């Protein structure tokens, strides 16, 4: 069997609501790795948080983190950064609206208003987990400028403030200094311009020299759409919104019902 590269979103795709990787998922991944398949986590989380999930599977799983801004290939780690123009624009827009922003390096969260641990449990999982990563309160614009060269990507999470979030999204899109996406209805993913999960998927596929028709991606939300379209088979989870399902090639079971390993098992192991 010719090898495939499999790309897997985390939240709502690879893991259940309790942040666990199922035994079935681990077993199917290991069986296919033995056949030469290459597996990548592809997440909006920063690298240190993606590594928490990687450790729950096995160390051979590679990582795309920060929505494509960071990715591994063996011992090489590629990184893109937001840049001060984008960071300062985000800061001005969100502070004017009273919204808090979390900016990320590979292992540190810089927060502008609300402490990450004050977020809901589900939102917290996107910025902190199991003690992974460090936190730094951004005092003002000058402080943010001092740390800007460390910042790779970010997220604005605004539960119960969807009206303000919509205004922020519109202003950031109009500024055209970064890539704006979403991994749920109550957030804005902040990504370096011209970067997304799809750009990382294409770069990795080219480096391995594996044809596109031997690539598969699993996802469930808007920040996965580009990735689902960049591969040979884009698989939407059963818990995805209809918008995602209609643009995917295949729809599998929900993440709670082991949709990812069940699809792989049917296609390659049964």
FENHUNOR-V597832 format. One record per pair of residues at least 6 apart in sequence whose ideal C-beta (glycine too) atoms are under 8 Angstrom apart, sorted by the first residue. I is the first residue (numbers start at 1). GAP is how many residues later the second one is. Records with the same first field share a line. If there is no record, write none. Layout:
BEGIN
I = GAP / GAP
END
This chain:
BEGIN
1 = 34 / 35 / 267
2 = 212
3 = 32 / 33 / 34 / 35 / 207 / 211
4 = 28 / 33 / 34 / 206 / 210 / 211 / 212 / 264
5 = 32 / 33 / 34 / 35 / 199 / 200 / 203 / 205 / 209 / 210 / 211
6 = 26 / 31 / 32 / 33 / 34 / 209 / 210 / 211 / 212 / 258
7 = 33 / 35 / 57 / 190 / 194 / 208 / 209 / 210 / 211 / 220 / 224
8 = 6 / 31 / 32 / 33 / 34 / 209 / 210 / 252
9 = 33 / 34 / 188 / 208 / 209 / 210 / 211 / 212 / 215 / 218
10 = 31 / 33 / 35 / 40 / 43
11 = 32 / 33 / 34 / 114 / 115 / 172 / 209 / 210
12 = 208 / 209 / 225 / 227 / 228 / 243
13 = 205 / 206 / 207 / 211 / 224 / 242 / 247
14 = 7 / 11 / 27 / 39 / 204 / 241 / 246
15 = 6 / 38 / 240
16 = 6 / 239 / 240
17 = 105 / 239
19 = 106 / 110
20 = 36
21 = 32 / 35 / 36
22 = 236 / 239
24 = 234 / 237 / 238
25 = 32 / 233 / 235 / 236
26 = 30 / 31 / 32
27 = 234
28 = 233 / 236 / 237 / 241
29 = 10 / 28 / 29 / 32 / 232 / 235
30 = 28
31 = 238
32 = 7 / 232 / 236 / 237
33 = 6 / 25 / 27
35 = 233
37 = 231
38 = 24 / 170 / 172
39 = 18 / 21 / 22 / 23
40 = 21 / 22 / 23 / 24 / 31 / 161 / 164
41 = 9 / 12 / 13 / 20 / 21 / 22 / 23 / 24
42 = 22 / 26 / 155 / 158 / 159 / 175 / 177 / 182 / 185
43 = 6 / 7 / 10 / 20 / 21 / 22 / 24
44 = 22 / 23 / 82 / 109 / 111 / 139 / 145 / 179
45 = 8 / 20 / 21 / 81
46 = 19 / 20 / 24 / 58 / 59 / 60 / 61 / 63 / 87 / 106 / 107
47 = 16 / 18 / 19 / 23 / 30 / 59 / 60
48 = 58 / 59 / 84 / 85
49 = 16 / 77 / 78 / 79 / 80 / 83 / 84
50 = 13 / 14 / 15
51 = 12 / 81
52 = 77 / 78 / 80
54 = 7 / 9
62 = 9 / 10 / 11 / 142
63 = 7 / 8 / 9
64 = 6 / 7 / 8 / 133 / 136 / 137 / 140
65 = 6 / 41
66 = 38 / 40 / 86 / 87 / 125
67 = 86 / 112 / 114 / 122 / 124 / 128 / 129 / 130 / 156
68 = 12 / 123 / 127 / 128 / 129 / 130 / 131 / 132 / 133
69 = 10 / 11 / 12 / 83 / 84 / 122 / 123 / 126 / 131
70 = 7 / 8 / 9 / 10 / 36 / 82
71 = 6 / 7 / 129 / 132 / 133
72 = 6
73 = 131 / 134 / 135
78 = 122 / 125
79 = 27 / 73
80 = 72 / 112 / 115
81 = 68 / 70 / 71 / 111
82 = 8 / 21 / 66 / 69 / 70 / 71 / 72 / 96 / 108 / 109 / 110
83 = 65 / 94 / 109
84 = 61 / 64
85 = 92
86 = 91 / 92 / 104 / 106 / 107
87 = 16 / 57 / 61 / 64 / 67
88 = 53 / 56 / 57 / 60
89 = 83 / 86 / 88 / 89
90 = 11 / 64 / 66 / 82 / 88 / 100
91 = 10 / 21 / 50 / 53
93 = 75 / 78 / 79 / 82
94 = 6 / 7 / 18 / 19 / 62 / 74
95 = 17 / 18
97 = 67 / 70 / 71
98 = 15 / 66
99 = 14 / 57 / 59 / 62 / 65 / 66 / 69
100 = 11 / 12 / 13 / 14 / 56 / 57 / 58
101 = 10 / 11 / 12 / 53 / 54 / 55 / 89
102 = 7 / 8 / 9 / 10 / 14 / 25 / 52 / 53 / 54 / 55
103 = 6 / 7 / 8 / 9 / 35 / 41 / 44 / 48 / 50 / 51 / 87
104 = 6 / 23 / 47 / 48 / 49 / 50 / 51
105 = 45 / 46 / 47
106 = 46
107 = 25 / 26 / 27
108 = 25 / 26 / 27 / 28 / 42
109 = 7 / 18 / 19 / 24 / 25 / 26 / 27
110 = 25 / 26 / 28 / 34 / 37 / 40 / 41
111 = 24 / 25 / 26 / 27
112 = 26 / 32
115 = 20 / 22
116 = 8 / 11 / 12 / 19
117 = 7 / 11
119 = 8 / 38 / 40
120 = 39
123 = 34 / 36 / 63 / 64
126 = 29 / 31 / 57 / 61
127 = 6 / 28 / 30
128 = 7
136 = 11
138 = 6 / 9
152 = 40
153 = 36 / 37 / 38 / 39
154 = 35 / 36
155 = 28 / 32 / 33 / 34 / 35
156 = 9 / 12 / 31 / 32 / 34
157 = 29 / 30
158 = 6 / 7 / 10 / 28 / 29
159 = 27
160 = 26
162 = 23 / 24
165 = 21 / 22 / 23
168 = 20
169 = 11 / 19
172 = 6 / 8 / 16 / 18
173 = 7
177 = 16
178 = 12 / 13 / 14 / 15
179 = 11 / 12 / 13 / 14 / 15 / 16 / 17
180 = 8 / 9 / 10 / 11
181 = 7 / 8 / 10 / 15 / 41 / 42
182 = 6 / 7 / 39 / 40 / 41
183 = 6 / 38 / 39 / 40
184 = 37
189 = 34
196 = 27 / 30 / 31
197 = 22 / 26 / 27 / 29 / 30 / 33
198 = 28 / 29 / 31 / 32
199 = 27
201 = 14 / 16 / 26 / 29 / 30
202 = 28
205 = 7 / 10 / 26
211 = 21
212 = 18 / 19 / 20
213 = 19
214 = 18
215 = 15 / 16 / 17 / 18
216 = 15 / 16 / 17 / 18 / 19 / 48
217 = 7 / 10 / 11 / 13 / 14 / 16 / 17 / 18
218 = 17 / 19 / 34 / 41 / 42 / 45
219 = 6 / 8 / 9 / 15 / 16 / 17 / 18 / 21 / 25
220 = 16 / 17 / 19 / 20 / 24 / 35
221 = 19 / 20 / 23
222 = 21 / 22
224 = 20
225 = 19 / 22
227 = 7
228 = 6 / 7 / 8 / 16 / 19 / 20 / 21
229 = 18
233 = 16 / 17
234 = 13 / 14 / 15 / 16
235 = 13 / 14 / 15 / 16 / 17 / 25 / 28
236 = 8 / 9 / 11 / 12 / 14 / 15 / 16
237 = 14 / 15 / 16 / 17 / 18 / 22 / 23
238 = 13 / 14 / 15 / 16 / 17 / 19 / 21
239 = 15 / 16 / 17
240 = 8 / 11
245 = 6
250 = 13
252 = 7 / 8 / 10 / 11
253 = 6 / 9 / 10
END
